[in-house]
Amino acid sequence: MAIGKDLQRAAAPFRRWARVQGREYSQGEARPLAGDLGAMGVYLGLVTAGAAAVRASGRELPDRIPPGDAALLAVATFRLARRIAKDPVTAPLRAPFTSFQGPSGHAEIAEEVREHGGAKHAVGELLTCPFCLAQWVATGLVFGYATAPKATRLAALTMTLVASSDVLQFAYDAIQNGGLEPAPKDEPQGVA
């Protein structure tokens, strides 16, 4: 018991300092600094566990990743991060942290973070931001590539094919809607 109280007393100045920093940073807005710190801790923990698993497996890390594999992983990261953050089908993953706002572009939805401040806010922001999720997705794909390159290439190929299909769908829609026709030329001014 005495050790616990000593730790609390020793940590009190740090807690006060953190509260002051949070107030000064947020300027009255509900910002999830503690939740963001927790997310960074979870990410660091997962990376550490992943590195330990790679080391324990005895696998050799690749000296370099061939450009074709890097491109495959990059496109897969884009597509998977966007799928998690914006796709209607993945809404159940985001639902505990967000609220539906409406459609947003082709086959995507807009959502708002449900709670402001705290861990749920931080998770909600992470799950609705494809740019934020890309870090997590890329890390998972890199660890997958280091431990199971064939399976990871196959999964990445799937997401890359989906992304390629998306591009073709947009091109087809543009053709169907006259988006590729030349713009009409204006009549010359002053000609009767």
MIVEX-549793 format. One record per residue (C-alpha): y, z, x. Coordinates in pm, whole numbers, padded with zeros to 5 digits, always signed. Layout:
YZX/...
end
This chain:
+00000+00000+00000/+00246+00090+00276/+00193-00244+00448/+00275-00431+00125/+00598-00237+00079/+00691-00294+00444/+00637-00667+00400/+00850-00669+00086/+01131-00486+00267/+01108-00720+00564/+01116-01028+00338/+01409-00906+00124/+01684-01052+00350/+01507-01389+00352/+01475-01386-00030/+01847-01304-00064/+01936-01580+00182/+01716-01830-00008/+01877-01738-00344/+02226-01787-00198/+02127-02123-00047/+01976-02232-00378/+02291-02138-00573/+02521-02309-00324/+02305-02621-00313/+02249-02664-00687/+02609-02589-00796/+02490-02472-01136/+02235-02750-01192/+01870-02656-01247/+01718-02784-00923/+01356-02701-00839/+01403-02606-00474/+01120-02351-00481/+00898-02603-00659/+00989-02873-00407/+00909-02632-00125/+00575-02564-00295/+00505-02939-00323/+00581-02981+00047/+00342-02694+00121/+00069-02853-00090/+00123-03187+00085/+00110-03021+00427/-00205-02832+00325/-00375-03151+00205/-00281-03340+00521/-00409-03053+00735/-00735-03038+00537/-00770-03416+00560/-00714-03413+00935/-00968-03132+00973/-01220-03325+00763/-01173-03638+00974/-01216-03436+01291/-01523-03253+01155/-01684-03581+01051/-01683-03694+01413/-01526-04027+01313/-01300-04194+01561/-00953-04268+01431/-00862-04634+01460/-00642-04720+01758/-00450-04953+01530/-00477-05099+01185/-00500-05478+01167/-00192-05634+01001/-00401-05765+00711/-00534-05417+00634/-00185-05268+00667/-00050-05525+00419/-00341-05459+00183/-00276-05083+00196/+00100-05134+00150/+00061-05342-00165/-00206-05104-00297/+00028-04808-00233/+00305-04980-00428/+00080-05068-00722/-00102-04734-00743/+00219-04527-00712/+00380-04734-00987/+00066-04709-01204/+00066-04329-01178/+00443-04295-01236/+00514-04550-01508/+00199-04680-01677/+00135-04577-02041/-00235-04526-01959/-00154-04252-01706/+00086-04072-01944/-00172-03795-02007/-00141-03698-01638/+00236-03669-01670/+00249-03525-02024/+00240-03155-01925/+00554-03211-01717/+00748-03484-01899/+00855-03606-02241/+00835-03966-02361/+01171-04144-02388/+01065-04499-02476/+00955-04827-02325/+01095-04925-01988/+01030-05279-01875/+00704-05469-01900/+00411-05235-01971/+00598-04931-01843/+00746-04625-02009/+01043-04400-01940/+00997-04023-01935/+01220-03724-01871/+01122-03410-01686/+01049-03149-01951/+01156-02829-01778/+01450-02790-01545/+01406-02575-01240/+01081-02440-01103/+00744-02588-01017/+00698-02787-01341/+01029-02962-01275/+00926-03048-00920/+00588-03184-01034/+00755-03377-01317/+00998-03541-01076/+00715-03627-00839/+00497-03777-01113/+00774-03995-01258/+00903-04131-00927/+00701-04418-00777/+00901-04387-00455/+00807-04018-00426/+00443-04078-00516/+00410-04355-00258/+00404-04094+00021/+00111-03914-00141/-00075-04234-00230/-00026-04383+00116/-00150-04062+00278/-00463-04070+00061/-00526-04435+00144/-00476-04374+00517/-00723-04085+00515/-00960-04299+00311/-00921-04582+00560/-00990-04344+00850/-01306-04198+00693/-01443-04473+00469/-01272-04799+00563/-01495-05033+00360/-01462-04835+00037/-01088-04789+00091/-01038-05161+00157/-01225-05236-00166/-01011-04992-00367/-00695-05124-00201/-00803-05481-00273/-00836-05393-00640/-00480-05257-00657/-00350-05551-00451/-00514-05796-00691/-00354-05612-00983/-00013-05633-00813/-00067-06006-00750/-00163-06052-01113/+00156-05873-01217/+00362-06122-01015/+00180-06411-01180/+00234-06255-01526/+00608-06232-01462/+00616-06591-01334/+00424-06711-01643/+00663-06521-01873/+00961-06677-01692/+00813-07026-01737/+00736-06962-02105/+01086-06831-02169/+01263-07114-01987/+01359-06895-01695/+01282-07171-01445/+01488-07444-01614/+01811-07543-01441/+02126-07391-01585/+02331-07628-01800/+02619-07791-01615/+02965-07741-01757/+03159-08044-01873/+03433-08144-01625/+03773-08007-01720/+04046-08249-01829/+03815-08541-01918/+03869-08675-02267/
end
